[in-house]
Amino acid sequence: MINETQYRKLVSEFNRTKEITMSSIKAGMDRKTGSKYIKGGKSPSERIRPHGWRTRKDPFAGVAAEIEGMLGNADDLEPLTVFRHLQEKYPGRFQDGQLRTLERRVKEWKMMNGSAKVVSIPQIHVPGRLMELDWTSMNEIGITICGVHFKHLLCHAVMTYSNWEWAEIALSESFSSLKKGFQSAVFRLGAVPEILQTDNSSAATHQTGKEGKGRSFNHEYATFLEHYGVKPRCINVNSPDENGDIEAANGHLKRRIGQHLSLRGSRDFGSVEEYGRFLAELIVKVNGNRTEKVREELDAMRPLPETRLPEYTEEEKTVSAFGTVRVGNVAYSVPPRLRGCRVRVRIHEDRIDVFSGRMKIASMEKNAGQEYRVDYRHVVESLRRKPGAFAGCRYRDQLFPGDVFREAYGILSGRRAGMSADREYIEILSLAANNGEEKVSEILRSLIRECGVVSVSAVRKGLDIPTEFPEVNVGSPEFFIYDGLLKCEGGLHHAN
């Protein structure tokens, strides 16, 4: 076979020398072939005849009308579905190796007769006008924090003219994460866009309309953007292509993160903060290639307001009889001394802070997917008074601060019956609360490793807490001592 490069070489040499033999040799072909191409005056691609005939009999010719009828009624049918239907209807007539032939037939029919498809419409992007924001899941990237899979999202923002972007770690599609993501982006950029565009589904931005009137922007979101002088805008329902810039940017960013993690040699980080620094450094490098267009964006954008809004919400709560405050669908434990008190709860993206006046009195990690979030230190003293409540406690799994505590409870349950094991475990839990969880954990590991037996007395011994107290004998007082006291008191009265 002669390729286009050889043909061009042949023609070039022949035009220069008018010698077919030498021109053919220099082009890497024999004289007969060179002579044929010179006399024919056509390149190899021009000499190829289109292959418009069949090399073997069409096995589906007899059912062509039936196939077209099925596709005409539902042109979204896949070739495999049609093929399996024909195999069932005509047993033994069609073999699996003939599927490719049917796929070509279906493809040709859809190209000629299929329904119209929605095509993307190119847009004119104006500098400084539009920022698109969306959340994208990072779970498939496989980030771990100290060896534990870190399930999270990125709140990702992109300026559509320059493709300048920024992203912040988020735990959910919440209003708090939106505030953090947007404010981080505009304060990093140093200016404010005219419009912020999001999708139509997020509860962070929308509320369900009453009486079926659709969805509208919720008050918190509208007020937040009003502070920055930004107009909110959303795409139509089920139209992700209208958010095409951010959708494409999500894929590009995740691909870059995956590549840089491969270069790094590890997807594990010592903390969320360390992972955040890695992410920020990567995005800064990417944005460095967009300097010219970013300058055009900044020239057209408005300046930032003087104040950055807090990235949390606050609610007033009364601590329940269970010693908890409810935030959303989760009940969080607080120190039991707050029972019945009115407190102010500050809800961040990743944590809950509890305040009395200006004083922060408790802080706990924000939780999702569980009914309770309980710190055993808050309830252990109540359990000591009511050990029978341990067996049926709704958040009992959270009363094992580590695997070694769970293992210790299993050993106690094997040696003691019912409430006796519960009572002894609660005492161990109390020792952990008052003397340090790490110390008690180490003692339990040592006991299990060395003798396989766990007891409160052994833990106290490991903590150097005396298990027996010295006996103190107090004698009975002699009554004549009181006579002496009375005489002294009378003398004092006379002196006065």
Residue pairs with C-beta under 8 A, 6 or more apart in sequence:
1 44
2 29
2 33
2 37
2 44
3 44
4 43
4 44
4 45
6 27
6 28
6 29
7 27
7 37
7 43
7 44
8 43
9 26
9 27
9 28
10 23
10 24
10 26
10 27
10 29
10 34
10 37
10 38
11 37
11 38
13 19
13 22
13 23
13 26
13 27
14 20
14 23
14 34
14 38
17 23
20 31
20 34
20 35
20 38
21 31
21 34
23 34
23 38
24 30
24 31
24 33
24 34
24 35
27 34
37 43
37 44
40 47
58 101
59 93
59 94
59 98
59 101
60 67
60 86
60 94
60 98
60 101
60 102
60 105
63 86
63 90
64 105
66 86
67 82
67 86
67 102
67 105
67 106
67 109
68 109
68 113
70 77
70 82
70 85
71 77
71 82
71 106
71 109
71 110
71 113
71 114
72 113
75 110
75 113
75 114
75 115
77 106
79 99
79 102
79 103
79 106
79 107
80 99
82 102
82 106
83 94
83 98
83 99
83 102
86 93
86 94
86 102
87 93
87 94
118 241
120 241
120 244
123 160
125 160
125 161
126 161
126 300
127 161
127 162
127 293
127 296
127 297
127 299
127 300
128 159
128 161
128 191
128 193
128 194
128 296
128 297
128 298
128 299
128 300
128 301
129 160
129 161
129 193
129 194
129 195
129 300
130 159
130 160
130 161
130 193
130 194
130 195
130 197
131 157
131 158
131 159
131 160
131 185
131 193
131 195
131 196
131 197
132 157
132 158
132 160
132 196
132 197
132 198
132 243
132 245
132 246
133 155
133 156
133 157
133 158
133 178
133 181
133 182
133 185
133 196
133 197
133 198
133 246
134 156
134 198
134 199
134 243
134 246
134 247
134 250
135 153
135 154
135 155
135 156
135 170
135 173
135 177
135 202
136 153
136 154
136 156
136 250
136 253
136 254
137 153
138 152
138 153
138 154
138 254
138 257
139 149
139 151
139 152
141 254
141 257
141 258
141 261
141 267
142 149
142 267
143 149
143 150
143 152
143 261
143 267
143 269
143 275
144 150
144 267
144 268
144 269
145 268
145 269
145 270
145 271
145 272
145 275
146 268
146 269
146 270
146 271
147 268
150 269
150 272
150 275
152 169
152 170
152 171
153 169
153 170
153 171
153 172
153 173
153 177
154 167
154 168
154 169
154 170
154 250
154 253
154 279
155 167
155 168
155 169
155 170
155 177
155 178
155 180
155 181
155 182
156 165
156 166
156 167
156 181
156 246
156 249
156 250
156 253
157 165
157 166
157 167
157 181
157 182
157 185
157 246
158 164
158 165
158 245
158 246
158 249
159 165
159 189
159 193
159 294
159 297
160 245
161 293
161 296
161 297
162 290
162 293
162 294
162 296
162 297
163 245
163 249
163 290
163 293
164 189
164 287
164 290
164 293
164 294
164 297
165 249
165 253
165 283
165 286
165 287
166 181
166 184
166 185
166 188
166 189
166 283
167 181
167 253
167 279
167 283
168 177
168 180
168 181
168 184
168 276
169 272
169 275
169 276
169 279
170 177
170 180
170 181
170 349
171 177
171 349
171 350
171 366
171 368
172 349
172 368
173 202
173 203
173 204
174 204
174 349
175 204
175 205
175 220
175 221
175 224
175 313
176 311
176 312
176 313
176 347
176 348
176 349
177 204
177 349
178 202
178 204
178 205
178 221
179 224
179 309
179 311
180 311
180 349
182 196
183 308
183 309
183 311
186 192
186 193
186 228
186 304
187 304
187 308
189 294
189 297
189 298
189 301
190 298
190 304
191 297
191 298
191 301
191 302
191 303
191 304
192 228
192 229
192 230
192 301
192 302
192 303
192 304
192 305
193 230
193 301
194 230
194 231
194 301
194 302
195 230
195 231
195 232
195 233
196 225
196 230
196 231
196 232
196 233
197 233
197 234
197 235
197 243
198 205
198 232
198 233
198 234
198 235
198 243
199 234
199 235
199 240
199 243
200 206
200 215
200 234
200 235
200 236
200 237
201 237
204 221
205 217
205 218
205 221
205 232
205 234
206 215
206 216
206 217
206 218
206 221
206 234
207 215
207 216
207 217
207 218
208 215
209 215
209 216
217 232
217 234
220 313
221 232
222 232
224 309
225 231
225 232
227 305
227 309
228 304
228 305
229 302
229 305
235 242
235 243
236 242
240 247
241 247
253 283
253 286
256 282
256 286
257 279
257 282
260 278
260 282
261 267
264 278
269 275
269 278
287 294
311 348
311 349
312 346
312 347
312 348
312 349
312 353
313 346
313 347
314 344
314 345
314 346
314 347
315 327
315 344
315 345
315 347
316 342
316 343
316 344
316 345
317 325
317 326
317 327
317 342
317 343
317 344
317 345
318 325
318 340
318 341
318 342
318 343
319 325
319 334
319 338
319 339
319 340
319 341
319 343
320 326
320 331
320 339
321 339
321 340
322 331
323 333
323 334
323 335
323 336
323 338
323 339
323 378
323 379
323 382
324 331
324 332
324 333
324 334
324 372
324 374
325 331
325 332
325 334
325 343
325 345
325 354
326 332
327 345
327 347
327 352
329 371
330 367
330 368
330 370
330 371
330 372
330 373
331 371
331 372
331 373
332 352
332 364
332 367
332 372
332 373
332 374
333 364
333 372
333 373
333 374
333 375
333 378
333 379
334 343
334 354
334 361
334 362
334 378
335 361
335 362
335 378
336 378
336 379
336 381
336 382
338 354
338 356
338 361
338 362
341 356
343 354
343 355
343 356
343 361
344 354
344 355
344 356
345 352
345 353
345 354
345 355
346 352
346 353
346 354
346 355
347 366
348 366
349 366
350 365
350 366
351 363
351 364
351 365
351 366
352 363
352 364
352 365
352 366
353 360
353 362
353 363
354 360
354 361
354 362
354 363
355 361
364 373
364 375
365 373
367 373
371 394
371 395
372 394
372 395
372 398
373 398
374 395
374 398
374 399
376 398
376 399
376 401
376 429
376 432
376 433
377 433
379 399
380 426
380 429
380 430
380 433
381 430
382 389
383 389
383 390
383 399
383 426
383 429
384 426
384 427
384 430
387 419
387 422
387 423
387 426
388 419
388 422
390 396
390 399
390 422
390 425
390 426
391 418
391 419
391 422
393 399
399 429
400 406
400 409
401 429
401 432
401 437
401 441
402 437
402 441
404 441
404 444
404 445
404 448
405 425
405 428
405 429
405 432
405 441
405 444
407 444
407 448
408 425
408 428
408 444
408 447
408 448
408 454
409 421
409 425
411 448
411 452
411 453
411 454
412 421
412 424
412 425
412 454
413 421
415 421
415 453
416 424
424 455
424 456
427 456
428 440
428 444
428 454
428 456
428 459
431 440
431 456
431 459
431 460
431 463
431 465
432 439
432 440
432 441
435 463
435 465
439 462
439 463
440 459
440 463
443 458
443 459
443 462
443 463
444 454
444 459
446 462
447 453
447 454
447 458
447 459
447 462
448 454
457 467
460 466
460 467
461 467
